[in-house]
Amino acid sequence: MRFALERRQVVRVAAPGYPWATTVGPSSTAPLPILSSRRPLQIILLGLGTVGLGVYRELLRRPDLFEIRRIAVQHPAKHIAAGIDPMLLTRDVFAAIAEPADMVIELLGGHQPAASAIEGALAAGRIVVTANKELIASTVEHFEAVASRSGGGLRYSASVGGAVPMIEAVARVQLGTHEHNAVTSLRGVVNGTCNFILGELENGASLEDAVALAQAKGFAEQDPASDLSGADAAAKLRILARCVLGEEAPRVTFSGVDELTPNRARVARRAGRRLKLLAEFRRTSLKPVLTVSLAEITTDDWLADCNAECNALEIEMADGSLHRLFGLGAGRFPTTASVIADVYDAWRGFIGSPAASWR
């Protein structure tokens, strides 16, 4: 609060799961009493992998706010052995989303059955929270159209940046722009898995060992192809570019980490430089250019301090001003934090006023 006061920033303070907030700043509202909550928010959870398990545990911590109605998984026996209530589990994704509920959290990843599940939930008027960057990058316009017709809602801030609020920051900056000071470029590290691997390669690890360590730490999937190829970063860049353009972004030219990278990383480090997988969006006189590629940067570049599983983003405006964000970008806990933040934001937005109630 002192930090905000010194910078004359306005802060809204609220209890999790409640629609009311107290504004604190140069001019403040009177504190509001915390009244009795509504019934718990009924949730369907699709997927119980690295992030799904993190989200499940966070929801369980607040039984006063959340009720998990059903969890769709591929292998129920494995989760039953780990202590998950067998009555919650099903292998049938579509039976799960047919359950009465307020919200569906999709953490299956990939295209199918995730795409059909998201569309079905939105068509039923549900709020959907997802971290699926592949689907959001390629299908978000369709999903939003379905949600608009049915009264559903779609939240996907966890699809980019992990715990770094990249989508929110780009959207907020874009909202405040005008024609003479628009966003001109985005530049950053948006794949924490590759960033971690590149750091290990600089220190002498082989690509195979670096990937194995990233998997052991929960940063890389069992099949890391999307990360290593640059496809994951490309999908995230398209999502950010869409926030700037207000429409579907052009395709991304991308490359990733390959068998030549370990030597490149070590040579760059000995020369006092860093090797980073950079995602870049640039406005041009013709059309926007989107690229993801390995690049050597100098140690005085602010992105040089983006180490391990961190993510970072620089937003440049037409007047030369910069907005910079930095934080944890890979693993269970950063992505879980973003998913849970979306859950709370969707709840607050849906309720709207103390008199409203869940359908």
C-alpha positions in Angstrom: 0.0 0.0 0.0 2.9 2.3 0.8 4.4 1.7 -2.7 1.0 2.6 -4.3 0.7 5.7 -2.1 4.1 7.0 -3.0 3.2 6.7 -6.7 -0.3 7.9 -6.3 -1.7 4.7 -7.7 -5.2 3.5 -7.1 -5.6 0.0 -5.6 -8.8 -2.1 -5.2 -8.8 -4.4 -2.2 -11.2 -7.3 -2.1 -11.6 -10.7 -0.4 -11.3 -13.7 -2.8 -14.7 -14.9 -4.1 -16.6 -11.6 -3.3 -17.7 -9.1 -5.9 -17.2 -6.1 -3.6 -14.0 -4.1 -3.3 -12.7 -1.0 -1.5 -10.9 1.5 -3.6 -7.8 3.0 -1.9 -5.9 5.9 -3.4 -5.8 9.7 -3.5 -9.5 9.5 -2.9 -10.9 6.4 -1.3 -14.2 4.7 -0.8 -15.5 3.7 2.6 -14.6 0.1 3.7 -17.2 -2.4 2.9 -18.3 -5.2 5.3 -17.7 -8.8 4.2 -21.2 -10.3 4.0 -22.1 -13.9 3.7 -21.0 -15.6 0.5 -23.2 -17.3 -2.1 -23.2 -21.0 -2.6 -19.8 -22.4 -3.8 -19.0 -22.1 -7.5 -19.6 -25.4 -9.2 -16.7 -26.4 -11.4 -15.9 -29.1 -14.0 -12.1 -29.8 -14.3 -10.8 -31.3 -17.6 -7.4 -32.7 -17.1 -5.3 -33.5 -14.0 -1.8 -33.2 -15.3 1.0 -30.9 -14.0 -1.2 -27.8 -14.0 -4.5 -29.5 -13.5 -3.3 -31.1 -10.3 -2.1 -27.7 -9.1 -5.5 -26.1 -9.9 -7.3 -29.0 -8.2 -5.3 -28.5 -5.0 -6.0 -24.7 -5.0 -9.7 -25.3 -5.4 -9.8 -27.8 -2.6 -8.3 -25.2 -0.3 -11.5 -23.1 -0.4 -14.5 -25.5 -0.1 -16.5 -22.4 0.9 -15.9 -20.9 -2.6 -15.5 -23.9 -4.9 -17.3 -27.3 -5.4 -15.6 -29.6 -7.9 -18.4 -31.6 -9.6 -16.4 -33.8 -12.0 -12.9 -34.3 -13.2 -12.2 -35.8 -16.7 -9.0 -37.8 -16.9 -7.5 -40.4 -19.2 -6.4 -42.9 -16.5 -8.7 -42.8 -13.4 -6.9 -45.6 -11.6 -3.6 -43.6 -11.4 -5.4 -40.7 -9.8 -7.4 -42.9 -7.4 -4.1 -44.4 -6.3 -2.9 -40.9 -5.6 -5.9 -40.2 -3.3 -8.4 -38.5 -5.6 -12.0 -39.2 -4.8 -13.1 -41.9 -7.4 -16.6 -40.4 -7.4 -15.3 -37.3 -9.0 -13.5 -39.0 -11.9 -14.6 -39.9 -15.4 -12.9 -40.8 -18.6 -15.8 -39.2 -20.6 -15.0 -35.5 -21.3 -18.4 -34.8 -22.8 -20.3 -36.5 -20.0 -18.3 -34.3 -17.6 -19.2 -31.0 -19.3 -22.9 -32.1 -19.4 -23.0 -32.0 -15.6 -24.7 -29.0 -14.0 -22.0 -26.5 -13.3 -21.1 -22.8 -13.5 -17.6 -23.1 -15.0 -15.4 -25.5 -17.0 -11.6 -25.4 -16.6 -10.0 -27.0 -19.6 -6.4 -28.2 -19.0 -6.3 -31.1 -21.3 -4.0 -29.4 -23.9 -3.8 -30.3 -27.6 -6.6 -30.0 -30.1 -9.1 -32.8 -29.4 -11.1 -33.4 -27.4 -10.2 -30.0 -25.9 -11.6 -28.0 -28.8 -15.0 -29.7 -28.8 -15.2 -29.6 -25.1 -14.6 -25.8 -25.0 -17.1 -25.2 -27.7 -19.7 -27.4 -26.1 -19.3 -25.7 -22.7 -19.5 -22.2 -24.2 -22.6 -23.2 -26.3 -24.2 -24.2 -23.0 -23.6 -20.7 -21.6 -20.8 -21.8 -19.3 -17.7 -19.8 -18.4 -14.6 -21.5 -19.7 -11.1 -21.0 -18.3 -8.3 -22.5 -20.3 -4.5 -22.4 -20.6 -4.6 -24.0 -24.1 -2.4 -21.7 -26.2 -2.6 -23.8 -29.3 -6.4 -23.6 -29.4 -6.6 -19.9 -28.4 -4.0 -18.9 -31.1 -6.0 -20.8 -33.8 -9.6 -20.8 -32.8 -10.3 -17.9 -30.3 -12.5 -15.9 -32.8 -14.8 -18.9 -33.2 -14.9 -19.6 -29.4 -15.7 -15.9 -28.7 -18.5 -16.0 -31.3 -20.0 -19.1 -29.7 -19.8 -17.5 -26.2 -21.4 -14.3 -27.5 -24.4 -16.1 -28.9 -24.9 -18.2 -25.8 -24.0 -15.8 -23.0 -21.0 -17.9 -22.0 -17.6 -16.5 -21.2 -14.0 -17.3 -22.1 -10.8 -16.6 -20.1 -7.3 -17.5 -21.2 -4.7 -15.4 -19.5 -2.9 -18.5 -18.4 -2.2 -19.4 -22.1 0.7 -16.9 -22.2 3.4 -15.9 -19.7 2.8 -18.2 -16.7 2.5 -15.9 -13.7 3.4 -12.9 -15.8 0.2 -11.0 -16.8 1.2 -10.5 -20.4 -2.2 -10.7 -22.1 -3.7 -8.3 -19.4 -0.8 -5.9 -19.8 -0.9 -5.7 -23.6 -4.7 -5.4 -23.6 -4.5 -2.6 -21.0 -1.8 -0.7 -22.9 -3.7 -1.1 -26.2 -6.9 0.2 -24.6 -5.2 3.4 -23.6 -3.5 4.1 -27.0 -4.4 6.5 -29.7 -3.5 6.7 -33.3 -0.3 8.7 -32.7 1.0 6.5 -29.9 0.0 2.9 -30.8 1.9 -0.2 -29.8 4.7 -0.6 -32.4 6.4 -3.8 -31.2 6.5 -6.6 -28.7 9.8 -8.4 -27.8 10.3 -11.0 -25.2 10.9 -14.5 -23.9 7.6 -16.3 -23.8 8.7 -19.9 -23.4 10.2 -20.6 -20.0 11.0 -24.2 -20.9 13.4 -23.2 -23.7 14.8 -20.4 -21.6 15.7 -22.9 -18.8 17.2 -25.3 -21.4 19.3 -22.6 -22.9 20.7 -21.7 -19.5 21.7 -25.3 -18.9 23.3 -25.5 -22.4 25.4 -22.4 -21.5 26.7 -24.3 -18.5 27.9 -27.3 -20.6 24.9 -29.6 -20.5 23.9 -31.6 -23.5 20.5 -30.9 -25.1 19.3 -34.3 -24.0 20.3 -33.8 -20.4 18.9 -30.2 -20.3 15.5 -31.4 -21.6 15.4 -34.3 -19.1 16.1 -31.9 -16.2 13.4 -29.5 -17.5 11.0 -32.4 -17.5 12.0 -33.5 -14.0 11.4 -30.0 -12.7 7.9 -29.9 -14.4 8.8 -27.2 -16.9 8.7 -29.5 -20.0 6.0 -31.9 -21.1 6.7 -35.6 -21.6 6.8 -34.7 -25.4 8.7 -31.4 -25.5 8.5 -31.1 -29.3 6.2 -28.0 -29.3 8.6 -26.2 -26.9 11.8 -27.1 -28.7 10.5 -26.4 -32.2 9.4 -22.9 -31.3 5.7 -23.7 -32.0 4.7 -23.0 -28.4 6.3 -19.6 -28.4 4.8 -18.9 -31.9 1.2 -19.6 -30.6 1.8 -17.3 -27.6 3.1 -14.6 -29.8 0.0 -14.8 -32.1 -2.2 -14.4 -29.0 -0.3 -11.3 -27.9 -0.3 -9.8 -31.4 -4.1 -10.3 -31.6 -4.4 -8.2 -28.4 -2.6 -5.4 -30.2 -4.3 -5.7 -33.6 -7.8 -6.4 -32.4 -8.1 -9.2 -35.1 -6.5 -12.5 -36.0 -2.8 -12.1 -36.3 -0.7 -13.2 -39.3 1.2 -16.5 -39.1 4.5 -16.6 -37.3 7.8 -17.5 -38.9 9.5 -19.6 -36.2 12.4 -21.8 -35.4 13.6 -23.3 -32.1 16.2 -25.2 -30.3 18.1 -27.9 -32.3 21.1 -30.1 -32.1 23.4 -27.2 -33.0 22.2 -25.0 -30.1 24.4 -26.4 -27.3 27.6 -25.2 -29.0 26.0 -21.9 -30.0 25.0 -21.2 -26.4 28.4 -22.0 -25.0 30.2 -19.9 -27.7 27.9 -17.0 -27.1 28.4 -17.1 -23.3 32.2 -17.2 -23.7 31.9 -14.1 -26.0 30.0 -12.3 -23.3 26.6 -12.7 -24.9 23.4 -14.7 -24.2 21.4 -16.9 -26.5 17.6 -16.4 -26.2 14.6 -17.7 -28.0 13.0 -14.3 -28.8 9.4 -13.7 -29.8 9.0 -10.5 -31.7 6.1 -8.6 -33.2 6.7 -5.5 -35.3 4.4 -3.2 -37.2 5.6 -2.4 -40.7 4.2 -0.3 -43.6 2.9 -3.4 -45.2 1.7 -5.8 -42.5 2.8 -6.9 -39.0 5.8 -9.2 -38.9 5.9 -12.0 -36.3 9.0 -14.1 -35.7 10.3 -16.6 -33.1 14.0 -17.4 -33.4 17.2 -17.9 -31.5 19.1 -14.7 -31.1 22.4 -13.6 -29.5 21.9 -10.6 -27.2 24.4 -8.5 -25.3 24.6 -8.7 -21.5 23.4 -5.1 -21.2 20.1 -6.0 -22.9 17.5 -6.2 -20.2 16.4 -9.6 -21.5 19.8 -11.0 -20.6 18.7 -11.2 -17.0 15.7 -13.4 -17.9 17.1 -16.7 -16.6 15.9 -20.2 -15.9 12.1 -20.6 -16.3 11.4 -16.9 -16.3 9.4 -15.0 -19.0 9.8 -11.4 -20.0 8.0 -9.0 -22.3 8.8 -5.5 -23.6 6.0 -3.4 -25.2 7.2 -0.4 -27.2 5.0 2.5 -28.1 5.2 4.9 -31.1 6.6 7.6 -28.8 9.5 5.4 -27.8 8.2 4.6 -24.3 8.5 1.1 -23.0 6.5 -1.2 -20.7 8.3 -4.2 -19.3 7.1 -7.3 -17.5 9.2 -10.1 -15.9 8.5 -13.2 -13.8 8.1 -16.9 -13.6 6.8 -18.4 -16.8 6.9 -22.2 -16.7 5.9 -25.0 -14.3 2.9 -26.0 -12.2 2.7 -23.0 -9.9 3.0 -20.0 -12.2 0.4 -21.4 -14.6 -1.8 -22.5 -11.7 -1.7 -19.0 -10.4 -2.9 -17.6 -13.7 -5.7 -20.1 -14.0 -6.9 -19.4 -10.5 -6.7 -15.6 -11.2 -8.9 -16.2 -14.2 -11.4 -18.1 -12.1 -11.7 -15.2 -9.6 -11.8 -12.6 -12.4 -14.6 -14.5 -14.3 -16.5 -14.9 -11.1 -16.3 -11.2 -10.2 -17.2 -10.1 -13.8 -20.2 -12.5 -13.9 -21.7 -11.6 -10.6 -21.5 -7.8 -11.3 -23.5 -6.8 -8.3 -24.3 -8.1 -4.8 -27.8 -8.9 -6.0 -26.7 -11.2 -8.8 -26.6 -15.0 -8.5 -25.2 -17.9 -10.4 -27.3 -19.6 -13.0 
